[in-house]
Each structure stands twice: as structure tokens, then as C-alpha cells.
Amino acid sequence: MQKKEFIESFLGEDKKLISSLYDKICLCLKTEQTVFSAEFLNPRVWRKIIEISQELGVRCCTKGINEECEKKILGIYIYEEPMEFPVTFIKIHNKSKFKTLEHKDYLGALTSLGIKREKLSDIVVVENEAFLLAHNDIAHYILYSMEKVANCPCEVSAISENEVNLGENQLKTLNLISTSLRADCLVSSICNISRSKAEQLIGNGKVILNYEELKKKDKLIEVNDIVTIRSFGKFKFKEVVGDTQRGRLKIKIDKYL
């Protein structure tokens, strides 16, 4: 696959980033050595490269804070899957007894250090701790520069992967009623809004299905599909559990907390 064709297959993505990934693939093919993306990639990019990896003549694997996370480092190789990635597992412990910190607090503290978001994985907050991966080229800086989060004293440490304690999947199960499995109907049920307002959300590009913008309101949602609705949250469609007396569907949805 030529570079131009490769770049054009990633509509809407940063062309400079996609170009650099193509160069990484070429380097892997030339040297037969494992190479890694220089930053954490969104699911649209790493999923696409994995999808076309056979056509490109390479193999791919990814690393994120956990399996269900979105942002991942991409490893590109020919023969043996890499055992290690150029990332550091980091734990941030909130030492304050008076304030509970949120995801936005941790992210804000990290970016205030001048760190690009692309150098960080998803951030998972569990009680008074936050866990994340940082690319090795900025991990040392985080470990020795970060002292506070939202004016709360914190302790930052590098940990092993085995020490990452994300607890149970932070999901809340919702039992809802929907007229069908069409996207607009499910969005209406999830958000507790009218179907016309659900259509507006879809039309305005505020609904993401499996990490890609949902274009068709009549798209049928399938089991384990991930639906992200801006301002409402991220959801996974689990199953249809039955019918109501009026012929509507009883559905089970997991909401990511």
C-alpha cells in the first residue's frame, strides 16, 4: 500500500500523525525490528491499522491501562510480539482527606505541566487514586514534577502492571425500554429524551458508535457495541432480555462511570 492511499484511508485524522505511522511501518519492514507509535492512539486509528496489518505485511499489538480503554500505544512487528512497551505505569495518590478528586482534576494537573494529552493513556480514577500509562519519554518528568492535583497534595509513583488496581469494572447496569434496536431509539431510551431530540444528537455528530461518528439514525445496534453520547456518557449495549406487553424491547445497557 502506497503512502498516499494509506493516509487517505484515515479520513478525518491528523495527516501528520498517519504519515508518521506509515513511516514506522516501513521502518519495521526494512529492519524487521519492533517499532512503537510515539504517542497513544485513538481507537479509530489503532483499530484500522490492526484491520489492514496483513495487507501491510506486518503484525500489530496494543497496550493501554486496561483492555477496555480507548487510548493505546501501537506495537508493530514481524515475528515475535513485544513483551515490553515504552510506557510506565503511574499511580497518583491523593493525600488530602478533605477533597475528592475527579478525572478532570488529574488530567488538568498533568496537562498544566505542559504534557501533551497524546503522551498519556486513559486515566482511571479509583477512590483516592488515579492510574495511567505515560510514554517513557515524559514519565520521569511526571514522577519528579507533579506534587499537587487541584491544590491537593499527592504522591506520584511508578508501579508494576501487577500493582494496577482498577477494582471491578466501573459500570452501572441500566434496564431500559426501547421501541427497537435502531440507534435513534436506543439513544432516546438511554438519554431519556424524545426520539426527535435523539435524531438531533445524531445529526449534530454527538453520537459515536464503536469510536466512529454515527451517520445513520436507523443503524441497528448490536450486542457489545459501544455508544458514546456527548454530555451523556459512554455505554455498552449488553442484551435484549424480553418484551413488554405492548411489544417494546426490554434491554440491558452498561454505563461506564
C-alpha positions in Angstrom: 0.0 0.0 0.0 1.4 3.4 -1.0 1.7 6.2 1.5 -1.0 8.4 -0.2 -3.5 5.5 -0.2 -2.7 4.8 3.5 -3.2 8.3 4.6 -6.4 8.7 2.6 -7.9 5.6 4.4 -7.9 7.5 7.7 -10.5 10.2 6.9 -10.6 13.0 9.5 -7.4 12.0 11.3 -4.3 14.1 11.7 -2.4 13.5 8.4 1.0 14.2 10.1 0.3 11.5 12.6 -0.9 9.0 10.0 2.2 9.8 7.8 4.5 9.1 10.8 2.7 5.8 11.4 3.3 4.8 7.8 7.0 5.6 8.2 7.0 3.4 11.4 5.5 0.5 9.4 8.1 1.0 6.6 10.9 1.0 9.2 9.6 -2.2 10.7 9.5 -3.9 7.3 13.1 -2.7 6.5 14.7 -3.6 9.8 12.5 -6.5 10.8 12.6 -4.9 14.3 9.6 -4.0 16.5 8.7 -0.3 16.5 6.1 1.6 18.5 3.9 4.6 18.0 5.3 7.8 19.6 2.0 8.5 21.3 -1.2 6.9 22.4 -3.6 6.5 19.5 -7.4 6.8 19.5 -9.4 3.6 18.7 -10.2 4.7 15.2 -6.5 4.7 14.3 -5.2 1.6 16.1 -8.2 -0.5 15.1 -7.8 0.5 11.5 -4.1 -0.4 11.4 -4.8 -3.8 13.0 -7.5 -4.3 10.5 -5.2 -3.8 7.5 -2.0 -5.1 9.1 -2.0 -8.3 7.0 -2.2 -6.2 3.8 0.7 -4.1 5.1 2.8 -7.1 5.8 3.2 -6.6 9.5 1.6 -7.7 12.8 0.3 -5.4 15.5 -0.5 -5.3 19.2 -1.5 -2.6 21.6 -1.0 -1.5 25.2 -3.3 0.6 27.3 -4.2 0.9 31.0 -6.6 -2.0 30.6 -8.3 -3.9 27.8 -11.4 -1.7 27.6 -9.5 1.6 27.4 -9.5 3.7 24.3 -6.1 5.3 24.1 -3.3 2.7 23.3 0.3 2.5 22.2 0.7 0.5 19.0 3.4 -2.0 18.6 4.3 -3.0 15.0 6.4 -6.2 14.5 7.1 -9.0 12.0 7.9 -12.1 14.1 7.7 -12.0 17.9 5.1 -10.0 19.8 6.9 -7.5 22.1 7.0 -8.3 25.8 7.5 -4.7 26.8 6.2 -1.3 25.6 7.9 2.1 26.0 5.5 3.1 28.7 5.5 3.5 32.5 2.6 2.6 34.8 1.9 5.5 37.2 -0.2 5.8 40.3 -1.2 9.2 41.7 -2.4 9.1 45.3 -4.5 11.9 46.6 -3.2 12.6 50.2 -6.0 15.1 51.0 -8.6 13.9 53.5 -11.0 16.7 52.7 -11.4 16.7 48.9 -12.3 14.0 46.4 -10.6 14.4 43.1 -12.2 13.7 39.7 -10.8 12.6 36.3 -10.7 16.2 35.1 -8.6 17.2 38.1 -5.9 14.7 37.4 -5.9 15.4 33.6 -5.8 19.1 34.3 -2.8 18.7 36.6 -0.9 16.7 34.1 -1.6 19.0 31.1 -0.7 22.0 33.3 2.8 20.5 33.4 3.0 21.1 29.6 2.4 17.4 28.8 0.6 16.6 25.6 -2.6 14.6 26.0 -1.3 12.2 23.4 1.5 11.1 25.7 -0.9 9.7 28.2 -3.3 6.8 28.3 -6.8 6.8 29.6 -6.8 7.9 33.3 -8.8 5.6 35.6 -9.8 7.0 39.0 -10.5 4.6 41.8 -11.4 6.2 45.1 -8.4 8.4 46.1 -6.1 7.1 43.4 -5.6 7.5 39.7 -3.9 5.1 37.4 -2.5 5.8 34.0 0.3 4.9 31.5 2.7 7.6 30.4 5.1 7.3 27.4 8.6 6.7 28.7 9.9 10.0 27.2 7.8 12.0 29.7 7.2 9.6 32.6 10.3 10.7 34.5 9.2 14.3 34.3 5.7 13.4 35.7 7.3 11.4 38.6 9.5 14.3 39.7 7.4 17.3 38.8 3.9 16.6 40.0 3.3 17.5 43.6 -0.3 18.7 43.7 -3.6 18.0 42.0 -6.2 20.8 42.3 -4.3 22.1 45.3 -4.4 18.7 47.0 -1.0 17.2 47.9 -0.3 14.0 46.1 2.2 11.2 45.9 3.2 10.0 42.4 4.9 6.7 41.9 5.9 4.3 39.2 4.4 0.9 39.7 4.4 -2.5 38.0 1.5 -3.7 35.9 0.6 -6.1 38.6 0.1 -3.3 41.1 -2.5 -1.6 39.0 -5.7 -1.9 41.0 -8.7 -0.8 39.0 -11.1 -2.8 41.1 -14.2 -4.1 39.5 -15.2 -2.7 36.1 -16.7 0.6 36.9 -20.1 0.0 35.2 -23.7 0.6 36.2 -26.3 -1.6 34.6 -29.4 0.1 33.3 -32.6 -1.8 32.5 -34.4 0.2 29.8 -37.3 0.0 27.4 -36.8 0.7 23.7 -39.2 0.5 20.7 -36.4 -1.1 18.6 -32.7 -1.5 18.3 -32.3 1.4 15.9 -29.7 3.9 17.0 -32.1 6.8 17.4 -34.5 4.6 19.6 -31.7 3.5 21.8 -30.2 7.0 22.2 -33.7 8.2 23.1 -34.0 5.5 25.8 -30.5 5.9 27.2 -30.8 9.7 27.5 -34.5 9.7 28.4 -35.3 12.2 25.6 -37.7 12.2 22.7 -36.8 10.4 19.5 -36.6 13.7 17.6 -34.0 15.1 20.1 -32.1 11.8 19.7 -32.1 12.3 16.0 -30.7 15.9 16.5 -27.9 14.5 18.6 -27.0 12.0 15.9 -27.3 14.7 13.2 -25.0 17.0 15.1 -22.3 14.4 15.3 -22.7 13.9 19.1 -23.1 10.2 19.0 -20.1 7.9 18.5 -20.7 4.2 17.7 -17.6 1.9 18.2 -15.4 5.0 18.2 -16.6 6.3 14.9 -19.2 9.1 14.3 -22.7 7.6 13.8 -24.0 8.8 10.5 -27.3 6.8 10.1 -30.1 7.2 12.7 -31.6 3.8 11.6 -28.4 1.9 12.2 -29.1 -1.3 14.2 -27.1 -1.5 17.4 -25.6 -5.0 18.1 -24.6 -6.7 21.3 -21.4 -5.3 22.8 -21.5 -2.2 20.6 -20.0 0.9 22.4 -22.1 4.0 22.2 -20.7 7.4 23.4 -23.1 10.3 23.6 -21.6 13.7 24.2 -22.7 15.2 27.5 -24.4 11.9 28.5 -21.6 9.4 28.7 -20.3 6.1 27.4 -22.5 3.0 27.2 -22.3 -0.7 26.1 -25.3 -2.5 24.7 -25.5 -5.8 26.5 -28.6 -7.7 25.5 -32.4 -7.8 24.9 -33.9 -9.5 27.9 -37.5 -9.7 26.8 -40.6 -7.9 25.6 -43.2 -5.7 27.3 -46.9 -6.4 27.0 -47.0 -3.6 24.4 -44.3 -5.2 22.3 -41.4 -3.0 23.3 -38.0 -4.3 24.0 -36.6 -4.7 27.4 -32.8 -4.1 27.1 -29.8 -4.1 29.3 -27.2 -1.3 29.0 -23.9 -0.9 30.9 -22.9 2.7 31.6 -19.3 3.5 32.2 -18.8 5.5 35.4 
